[in-house]
Amino acid sequence: MKTKEAQINKVWVVYILLCRDNTLYTGMTNNIEKRIIAHNRGTGAKYTCSRRPVVLSVMSNPMNRTDAMRLELKIKKLAKGKKIAALKELRKGKKASRIT
């Protein structure tokens, strides 16, 4: 069994998925490839299970678990319009000050 310290010291990312019905799903993981596969198999999250396939829209820079949890919560509190605006800024290479 993995120790709590080993879990904390892993590299984590926050990600936003675009679902088939054009909704957004925000999550965090320490293995993005495995997580997206799980979402598309229907085993990733209850929310995405009926909204497959999902596509990765954006992913944060690597960070520790605590920072990832904080960023995920901050993003989940945003309205969809603000999330989309922040995504557009990130895709243009600008700093998305609204979510970081």
BATOR-647401 format. One line per field, with one value per atom (N, C-alpha, C): residue number from 1; residue in three letters; atom name; x, y, z. Coordinates in steps of 0.05 Angstrom, whole numbers, plus 32768, in hexadecimal, padded with zeros to 4 digits. Example, Ala and Ser with C-alpha at 12.3 -4.5 7.8 and 13.67 -1.06 7.14 Angstrom:
// BATOR-647401
resi = (1,1,1,2,2,2)
resn = (ALA,ALA,ALA,SER,SER,SER)
name = (N,CA,C,N,CA,C)
east = (8108,80F6,8108,8101,8111,8102)
north = (7F8E,7FA6,7FBE,7FD3,7FEB,8001)
up = (809C,809C,809C,808E,808F,809D)
***
This chain:
// BATOR-647401
resi = (1,1,1,2,2,2,3,3,3,4,4,4,5,5,5,6,6,6,7,7,7,8,8,8,9,9,9,10,10,10,11,11,11,12,12,12,13,13,13,14,14,14,15,15,15,16,16,16,17,17,17,18,18,18,19,19,19,20,20,20,21,21,21,22,22,22,23,23,23,24,24,24,25,25,25,26,26,26,27,27,27,28,28,28,29,29,29,30,30,30,31,31,31,32,32,32,33,33,33,34,34,34,35,35,35,36,36,36,37,37,37,38,38,38,39,39,39,40,40,40,41,41,41,42,42,42,43,43,43,44,44,44,45,45,45,46,46,46,47,47,47,48,48,48,49,49,49,50,50,50,51,51,51,52,52,52,53,53,53,54,54,54,55,55,55,56,56,56,57,57,57,58,58,58,59,59,59,60,60,60,61,61,61,62,62,62,63,63,63,64,64,64,65,65,65,66,66,66,67,67,67,68,68,68,69,69,69,70,70,70,71,71,71,72,72,72,73,73,73,74,74,74,75,75,75,76,76,76,77,77,77,78,78,78,79,79,79,80,80,80,81,81,81,82,82,82,83,83,83,84,84,84,85,85,85,86,86,86,87,87,87,88,88,88,89,89,89,90,90,90,91,91,91,92,92,92,93,93,93,94,94,94,95,95,95,96,96,96,97,97,97,98,98,98,99,99,99,100,100,100)
resn = (MET,MET,MET,LYS,LYS,LYS,THR,THR,THR,LYS,LYS,LYS,GLU,GLU,GLU,ALA,ALA,ALA,GLN,GLN,GLN,ILE,ILE,ILE,ASN,ASN,ASN,LYS,LYS,LYS,VAL,VAL,VAL,TRP,TRP,TRP,VAL,VAL,VAL,VAL,VAL,VAL,TYR,TYR,TYR,ILE,ILE,ILE,LEU,LEU,LEU,LEU,LEU,LEU,CYS,CYS,CYS,ARG,ARG,ARG,ASP,ASP,ASP,ASN,ASN,ASN,THR,THR,THR,LEU,LEU,LEU,TYR,TYR,TYR,THR,THR,THR,GLY,GLY,GLY,MET,MET,MET,THR,THR,THR,ASN,ASN,ASN,ASN,ASN,ASN,ILE,ILE,ILE,GLU,GLU,GLU,LYS,LYS,LYS,ARG,ARG,ARG,ILE,ILE,ILE,ILE,ILE,ILE,ALA,ALA,ALA,HIS,HIS,HIS,ASN,ASN,ASN,ARG,ARG,ARG,GLY,GLY,GLY,THR,THR,THR,GLY,GLY,GLY,ALA,ALA,ALA,LYS,LYS,LYS,TYR,TYR,TYR,THR,THR,THR,CYS,CYS,CYS,SER,SER,SER,ARG,ARG,ARG,ARG,ARG,ARG,PRO,PRO,PRO,VAL,VAL,VAL,VAL,VAL,VAL,LEU,LEU,LEU,SER,SER,SER,VAL,VAL,VAL,MET,MET,MET,SER,SER,SER,ASN,ASN,ASN,PRO,PRO,PRO,MET,MET,MET,ASN,ASN,ASN,ARG,ARG,ARG,THR,THR,THR,ASP,ASP,ASP,ALA,ALA,ALA,MET,MET,MET,ARG,ARG,ARG,LEU,LEU,LEU,GLU,GLU,GLU,LEU,LEU,LEU,LYS,LYS,LYS,ILE,ILE,ILE,LYS,LYS,LYS,LYS,LYS,LYS,LEU,LEU,LEU,ALA,ALA,ALA,LYS,LYS,LYS,GLY,GLY,GLY,LYS,LYS,LYS,LYS,LYS,LYS,ILE,ILE,ILE,ALA,ALA,ALA,ALA,ALA,ALA,LEU,LEU,LEU,LYS,LYS,LYS,GLU,GLU,GLU,LEU,LEU,LEU,ARG,ARG,ARG,LYS,LYS,LYS,GLY,GLY,GLY,LYS,LYS,LYS,LYS,LYS,LYS,ALA,ALA,ALA,SER,SER,SER,ARG,ARG,ARG,ILE,ILE,ILE,THR,THR,THR)
name = (N,CA,C,N,CA,C,N,CA,C,N,CA,C,N,CA,C,N,CA,C,N,CA,C,N,CA,C,N,CA,C,N,CA,C,N,CA,C,N,CA,C,N,CA,C,N,CA,C,N,CA,C,N,CA,C,N,CA,C,N,CA,C,N,CA,C,N,CA,C,N,CA,C,N,CA,C,N,CA,C,N,CA,C,N,CA,C,N,CA,C,N,CA,C,N,CA,C,N,CA,C,N,CA,C,N,CA,C,N,CA,C,N,CA,C,N,CA,C,N,CA,C,N,CA,C,N,CA,C,N,CA,C,N,CA,C,N,CA,C,N,CA,C,N,CA,C,N,CA,C,N,CA,C,N,CA,C,N,CA,C,N,CA,C,N,CA,C,N,CA,C,N,CA,C,N,CA,C,N,CA,C,N,CA,C,N,CA,C,N,CA,C,N,CA,C,N,CA,C,N,CA,C,N,CA,C,N,CA,C,N,CA,C,N,CA,C,N,CA,C,N,CA,C,N,CA,C,N,CA,C,N,CA,C,N,CA,C,N,CA,C,N,CA,C,N,CA,C,N,CA,C,N,CA,C,N,CA,C,N,CA,C,N,CA,C,N,CA,C,N,CA,C,N,CA,C,N,CA,C,N,CA,C,N,CA,C,N,CA,C,N,CA,C,N,CA,C,N,CA,C,N,CA,C,N,CA,C,N,CA,C,N,CA,C,N,CA,C,N,CA,C,N,CA,C,N,CA,C,N,CA,C,N,CA,C,N,CA,C,N,CA,C,N,CA,C,N,CA,C)
east = (8011,8000,8012,800A,801A,8016,802B,8029,801C,8012,8006,801A,8033,8048,804F,804F,8055,8040,8026,8011,8014,801B,801E,8035,804B,8062,8061,804C,8048,8042,8047,8040,8023,8014,7FF8,7FF2,7FDD,7FD3,7FB5,7FAB,7F8E,7F87,7F71,7F69,7F4C,7F46,7F2A,7F24,7F0E,7F06,7EED,7EEC,7ED4,7EC4,7EAC,7E9B,7E8B,7E80,7E71,7E5A,7E4E,7E37,7E40,7E59,7E65,7E66,7E64,7E68,7E86,7E8E,7EAA,7EAC,7EC1,7EC6,7EE2,7EE5,7EFF,7F07,7F20,7F2A,7F48,7F53,7F70,7F7A,7F93,7F9E,7FBC,7FC8,7FE5,7FED,7FD9,7FDF,7FC9,7FCE,7FBA,7FB1,7FC4,7FBD,7FAA,7FB1,7FA0,7F84,7F84,7F6A,7F58,7F62,7F52,7F47,7F58,7F4E,7F37,7F3B,7F25,7F0C,7F0E,7EF6,7EE8,7EF7,7EEC,7EE2,7EEA,7EDF,7EC6,7EC1,7EAA,7EAF,7EC9,7ED0,7EDF,7EE1,7EF0,7EE1,7EC8,7EB8,7E9B,7E8A,7E6D,7E63,7E6D,7E64,7E6A,7E83,7E8B,7E81,7E78,7E6F,7E5B,7E48,7E33,7E38,7E50,7E57,7E6F,7E74,7E8B,7E86,7E9B,7EB7,7EBD,7ED3,7EDD,7EF7,7EFE,7F17,7F24,7F3E,7F4E,7F4E,7F45,7F45,7F5E,7F64,7F7C,7F85,7F9F,7FAB,7FBE,7FBF,7FD1,7FEE,7FFF,801B,801C,8030,8032,8035,802A,802A,8027,8028,8024,8006,7FFF,7FE3,7FD3,7FDE,7FCF,7FC8,7FDC,7FD7,7FC3,7FC4,7FB1,7F95,7F92,7F77,7F6C,7F7D,7F74,7F6C,7F7C,7F76,7F5C,7F59,7F41,7F28,7F29,7F12,7F0D,7F22,7F1F,7F11,7F1A,7F0F,7EF2,7EEC,7ED0,7EBD,7EC6,7EB4,7EAE,7EBD,7EB9,7EA0,7E93,7E7D,7E89,7E79,7E83,7E8F,7E83,7E8D,7EA9,7EAE,7EC8,7EDD,7ED4,7EE7,7EEF,7EDB,7EE1,7EF4,7EEF,7F01,7F1D,7F1F,7F3A,7F47,7F38,7F43,7F4D,7F3E,7F47,7F61,7F64,7F7D,7F94,7F8F,7FA4,7FAD,7F9A,7FA0,7FB0,7FAC,7FBB,7FD7,7FDC,7FF6,7FF7,7FE1,7FE0,7FDB,7FE4,7FDF,7FC1,7FB4,7F98,7F96,7F96,7F97,7F7D,7F68,7F4F,7F50,7F61,7F61,7F7C,7F90,7FA9,7FB0)
north = (7FE8,8000,8019,802D,8046,8056,8063,8074,808F,809C,80B6,80CA,80C8,80DA,80D6,80BC,80B6,80C3,80C2,80CE,80EC,80F8,8115,811F,810F,8118,8113,8106,8102,811C,811D,8134,8133,8147,8148,815E,815A,816E,8171,8189,818E,818F,8183,8182,8189,8192,8198,8188,8178,8168,8175,8172,817A,8160,815F,8147,8148,8132,8130,8144,814A,815D,817A,817F,819A,81A5,8194,819C,8198,81A5,81A3,8193,8183,8174,817B,8182,8189,8174,816C,8158,815B,814A,814A,812D,8129,810E,810F,80F8,80F6,80E4,80DD,80CE,80D5,80E9,80F4,80E0,80D1,80BE,80A9,809E,8089,8094,80AD,80B9,80BE,80C7,80CC,80B2,809E,8083,807A,807E,8075,8085,809F,80AF,80A4,809E,8095,8078,8069,804E,804E,8065,8068,8062,805F,8059,8071,8087,809E,80AE,80B5,80C5,80C1,80C3,80BF,80D4,80ED,8102,80FC,80F2,80EE,80D4,80C2,80A7,80A9,80BA,80BC,80D2,80DE,80F4,80EE,80D5,80CC,80CF,80D3,80D5,80F1,80F2,810B,8111,812B,8134,8147,8144,8156,8171,8186,81A1,81B0,81AC,81BA,81AB,81AE,81A2,81B6,81B6,81C9,81C0,81D1,81C9,81B6,81A5,8193,81A2,8197,81A3,818D,8195,8181,817D,8169,8161,8178,8185,819A,81B1,81B9,81CF,81C6,81AD,81A3,81A3,819B,819B,81B7,81CA,81E6,81F1,81EC,81F5,81E9,81CF,81C1,81CD,81D2,81DF,81FB,820A,8225,8224,8212,820F,8206,81F3,81E9,81FE,8212,8228,823C,823C,824F,8247,825B,8257,824C,823E,8232,8247,825E,8273,827C,827E,8286,8270,8257,8241,8241,8246,8246,825D,8275,828C,8286,8279,8272,825E,824B,8237,8244,8257,8265,8274,8280,828E,827A,8263,824F,8245,8241,8237,824B,8265,827A,827E,8270,8272,8288,8294,82A9,829D,82AB,82A1,82A5,8290,8292,829A,82B3,82BD,82B6,82B0,82A9,828E,827C,8261,8259,826A,8263,8275)
up = (8000,8000,8000,7FF2,7FF0,8009,8011,8029,8021,8035,8030,8025,8030,8027,800A,8001,7FE5,7FD3,7FDB,7FCB,7FCA,7FE0,7FE1,7FCF,7FCE,7FC0,7FA1,7F98,7F7B,7F6E,7F54,7F44,7F3B,7F40,7F3A,7F25,7F16,7F03,7F06,7EFF,7EFE,7EE0,7ED9,7EBD,7EBA,7EA1,7E9A,7E81,7E82,7E6C,7E5E,7E44,7E35,7E30,7E3A,7E37,7E1D,7E15,7DFC,7DFB,7E12,7E12,7E16,7E11,7E13,7E30,7E44,7E5F,7E66,7E7C,7E84,7E9E,7EA1,7EB9,7EC2,7EDB,7EE7,7EFB,7EFA,7F0D,7F11,7F22,7F26,7F27,7F1F,7F1E,7F1F,7F25,7F23,7F0B,7EFA,7EE2,7ECE,7EBE,7EAC,7E96,7E8B,7E76,7E81,7E98,7EA4,7EAB,7EB5,7EBD,7EA5,7E8F,7E77,7E6C,7E6C,7E63,7E75,7E8F,7EA2,7E9D,7E98,7E92,7E79,7E64,7E4B,7E4C,7E60,7E64,7E75,7E82,7E93,7EB0,7EB7,7ED2,7EE0,7ED3,7EDE,7EF2,7EEC,7EFF,7EF7,7F0A,7F05,7EF1,7EF3,7EE1,7EC4,7EBF,7EA3,7E97,7EA8,7E9F,7E88,7E8A,7E75,7E61,7E62,7E51,7E40,7E3A,7E2A,7E0D,7DFD,7E05,7E10,7E1F,7E2A,7E1D,7E1B,7E0F,7E22,7E25,7E36,7E2A,7E38,7E2E,7E37,7E51,7E5B,7E74,7E7A,7E91,7E9E,7EB8,7EC6,7EC5,7ECE,7ED2,7EE9,7EEB,7F02,7F1C,7F31,7F4C,7F61,7F7A,7F8F,7F94,7FA3,7FA6,7FB3,7FC7,7FD5,7FC2,7FB2,7F9F,7F8A,7F81,7F6D,7F78,7F91,7F9E,7F9F,7FA6,7FA8,7F8D,7F78,7F5E,7F53,7F57,7F4E,7F5A,7F74,7F82,7F77,7F72,7F67,7F4C,7F3B,7F20,7F21,7F33,7F35,7F3E,7F4C,7F55,7F3F,7F2A,7F14,7F03,7EF9,7EE6,7ECC,7EBC,7EA3,7E91,7E8E,7E7D,7E85,7E9F,7EA8,7EA4,7EA6,7EA1,7E83,7E72,7E55,7E4E,7E5A,7E55,7E5E,7E75,7E80,7E6E,7E63,7E51,7E38,7E2D,7E15,7E1A,7E32,7E38,7E3A,7E46,7E49,7E2D,7E1C,7E01,7DF1,7DF6,7DE9,7DF5,7E0B,7E18,7E2D,7E33,7E47,7E62,7E76,7E92,7E98,7EA1,7EA8,7EC6,7ECB,7EE7,7EF6,7EE8,7EF5,7F03,7EF9,7F05,7F12,7F10,7F1C,7F33)
***
